[in-house]
């Protein structure tokens, strides 16, 4: 993974994860879901968060690295990832496009909700399973941000890079869920408006960033920028960003 793309991709993946669970269709549900999991078992919240993060990571890595597993050439994969980033960037800026994506993914979300409702039990494994299915259930309304992370992962050029990017996205996505579980419902409700506004700001920043990165990838200018930065980057930063 290139220097500038690795840093930008990880930053955008983290932002996308935060925006995912700060979206209006997910945020109001967090206190109820988190407190229910925490009340079932002392490790219930951790298991729920782990299940959700695992679902996002597995789905993202599978889709992002699918082209490589099929033997598609790197240039085609990069062009596809760049086009996906442009599409997702526009989707995040245009409400009508978001609504169409939500409608298109509604069937997948219904399957996730139905599966989560059938799981019973207080053991952490049950909460882990619910977390897995919640990742599926939330796919209609988090589709744009999940798609953004997948596009970033696909542009990295390898399964390891895709895994790191999707894991970053997933960990950021469960931060608001964990906060909701640790805070009381009343305290979280008081901050819900602020969190929602923060999510909207983050969504706009991410949308314009995706449009920029997607344009750089499609034009090939990202490689030129990478070559320029390599001449000025300190050794410790090069070691850090090329470790994967």
C-alpha positions in Angstrom: 0.0 0.0 0.0 1.3 3.4 -0.9 2.4 5.9 1.7 -0.3 8.6 1.2 -3.0 6.1 0.4 -2.4 4.0 3.5 -2.6 7.0 5.8 -5.6 8.5 4.0 -7.4 5.2 3.7 -7.0 4.4 7.4 -8.1 7.8 8.4 -11.2 7.7 6.1 -12.0 4.1 7.2 -12.0 5.2 10.8 -14.2 8.2 10.0 -16.5 6.0 8.0 -16.9 3.6 10.9 -17.8 6.4 13.3 -20.3 7.9 10.8 -21.9 4.4 10.4 -23.2 4.1 13.9 -23.8 7.9 14.2 -26.3 7.8 11.4 -29.9 8.8 12.2 -31.3 5.3 11.6 -28.8 3.6 14.0 -28.0 6.1 16.7 -31.4 6.1 18.4 -31.2 2.3 18.8 -27.8 2.2 20.4 -28.8 2.8 24.0 -31.5 0.1 23.9 -29.3 -2.5 22.1 -26.2 -1.8 24.2 -28.0 -1.8 27.6 -29.9 -5.0 26.7 -26.6 -6.8 25.9 -24.9 -5.4 29.0 -27.8 -6.6 31.1 -27.7 -10.2 29.8 -24.1 -10.8 30.8 -21.1 -8.9 32.1 -19.3 -9.6 28.8 -22.5 -9.2 26.7 -21.6 -5.7 25.4 -18.1 -6.8 24.5 -19.5 -9.9 22.7 -22.1 -7.8 20.8 -19.5 -5.3 19.7 -17.1 -8.1 18.6 -19.9 -9.7 16.6 -20.7 -6.4 14.8 -17.1 -5.7 14.1 -16.5 -9.2 12.8 -19.5 -9.0 10.4 -18.3 -5.7 8.9 -14.8 -6.9 8.6 -15.6 -10.3 7.0 -18.1 -8.8 4.5 -15.8 -5.9 3.7 -12.7 -8.1 3.2 -14.6 -10.7 1.1 -15.9 -8.0 -1.3 -12.7 -5.9 -1.4 -10.4 -8.9 -2.0 -12.8 -10.8 -4.2 -11.3 -9.5 -7.4 -7.8 -10.6 -6.4 -9.0 -14.1 -5.5 -10.6 -14.2 -9.0 -7.3 -13.3 -10.5 -8.3 -9.8 -11.9 -5.4 -7.5 -12.7 -4.4 -4.8 -10.3 -5.2 -1.9 -12.7 -8.8 -3.1 -13.1 -9.2 -3.5 -9.4 -7.9 0.0 -8.7 -10.1 1.5 -11.4 -13.1 -0.2 -9.9 -12.2 0.9 -6.4 -11.8 4.5 -7.6 -15.2 4.4 -9.4 -16.8 3.0 -6.3 -15.4 5.8 -4.1 -16.7 8.4 -6.5 -20.2 6.8 -6.5 -20.2 6.5 -2.7 -19.0 10.1 -2.3 -21.9 11.3 -4.5 -24.4 9.1 -2.7 -23.4 10.6 0.7 -24.0 14.1 -0.7 -27.3 13.4 -2.5 -30.1 12.3 -0.1 -32.1 10.8 -3.0 -29.3 8.4 -3.9 -29.0 7.3 -0.2 -32.8 6.6 -0.2 -32.5 4.5 -3.3 -29.6 2.5 -1.8 -31.6 1.9 1.4 -34.5 0.6 -0.6 -32.3 -1.6 -2.7 -30.8 -3.2 0.4 -34.0 -3.5 2.4 -34.4 -7.2 1.8 -30.9 -7.9 3.3 -31.7 -5.8 6.4 -35.0 -7.7 7.0 -33.1 -11.0 7.0 -30.7 -9.7 9.6 -33.5 -8.4 11.9 -35.4 -11.7 11.6 -32.3 -13.7 12.5 -31.4 -11.5 15.4 -34.9 -11.8 16.8 -34.7 -15.6 16.9 -31.5 -15.7 19.0 -32.2 -16.3 22.7 -29.9 -16.7 25.7 -27.7 -14.8 28.0 -24.4 -16.3 27.1 -21.9 -14.0 25.3 -22.0 -16.3 22.3 -25.6 -15.4 21.8 -24.8 -11.7 22.0 -21.9 -12.3 19.5 -24.4 -13.9 17.1 -26.8 -10.9 17.5 -23.9 -8.6 16.7 -23.2 -10.5 13.6 -26.8 -10.3 12.4 -27.1 -6.6 13.4 -24.3 -5.9 10.9 -26.5 -7.5 8.3 -29.7 -5.8 9.6 -28.1 -2.3 9.5 -26.8 -2.8 6.0 -29.6 -0.8 4.3 -28.9 2.4 6.1 -25.1 2.0 6.5 -24.6 0.9 3.0 -22.9 4.1 1.8 -20.3 4.2 4.6 -19.7 0.4 4.4 -19.3 0.8 0.7 -16.8 3.6 1.2 -14.7 1.4 3.4 -14.9 -1.5 0.9 -13.7 0.9 -1.9 -10.8 2.0 0.3 -9.9 -1.6 1.1 -10.1 -2.6 -2.5 -7.7 0.2 -3.6 -5.0 -1.1 -1.2 -3.8 -3.9 -3.5 -3.8 -6.9 -1.1 -5.8 -9.0 1.3 -3.7 -7.9 4.3 -4.3 -4.2 3.4 -8.0 -4.8 3.0 -8.2 -6.6 6.4 -6.4 -3.7 8.2 -8.6 -1.1 6.6 -11.8 -3.0 7.3 -10.7 -3.8 10.9 -10.1 0.0 11.4 -13.6 0.7 10.0 -15.2 -2.0 12.3 -13.4 -0.9 15.4 -14.5 2.7 14.9 -18.1 1.6 14.2 -18.4 -0.1 17.6 -17.0 2.9 19.6 -20.5 4.7 19.8 -22.1 1.3 20.7 -19.6 0.9 23.5 -20.2 4.4 24.7 -23.9 3.8 24.7 -23.5 0.7 26.8 -21.2 2.4 29.4 -23.4 5.5 29.7 -26.9 5.6 31.1 -29.8 5.9 28.6 -30.6 9.4 29.9 -27.1 10.6 29.6 -26.7 9.2 26.1 -30.1 10.7 25.1 -29.0 14.2 26.2 -25.9 13.9 23.9 -27.8 12.3 21.0 -28.4 15.6 19.2 -24.7 16.5 19.4 -23.6 13.1 18.2 -26.0 13.2 15.3 -24.7 16.6 14.2 -21.2 15.3 14.5 -22.1 12.3 12.3 -23.5 14.7 9.7 -20.4 16.8 9.6 -18.2 13.6 9.4 -20.4 12.4 6.5 -19.8 15.5 4.5 -16.1 15.5 5.1 -15.9 11.8 4.1 -17.9 12.4 1.0 -15.7 15.1 -0.4 -12.6 13.2 0.7 -13.8 10.1 -1.2 -14.5 12.2 -4.3 -10.9 13.5 -4.1 -9.3 10.2 -3.5 -11.4 8.4 -6.1 -10.4 11.0 -8.7 -6.7 10.6 -7.8 -7.0 6.8 -8.1 -8.8 6.9 -11.5 -6.4 9.5 -12.9 -3.3 7.7 -11.6 -2.2 10.9 -9.8 -2.2 9.1 -6.5 0.9 7.2 -7.7 2.7 10.4 -8.7 1.8 11.9 -5.3 3.1 8.8 -3.6 6.4 9.1 -5.4 6.8 12.7 -4.3 6.0 12.0 -0.7 8.4 9.1 -0.6 11.2 11.5 -1.2 10.3 13.6 1.9 8.9 11.0 4.3 11.1 10.1 7.4 12.2 6.5 7.7 10.0 5.8 10.7 6.9 6.8 8.8 7.9 4.7 5.8 8.5 1.7 8.0 5.1 2.2 9.7 3.1 2.5 6.5 4.8 -0.3 4.6 4.7 -2.8 7.4 1.5 -4.3 6.1 
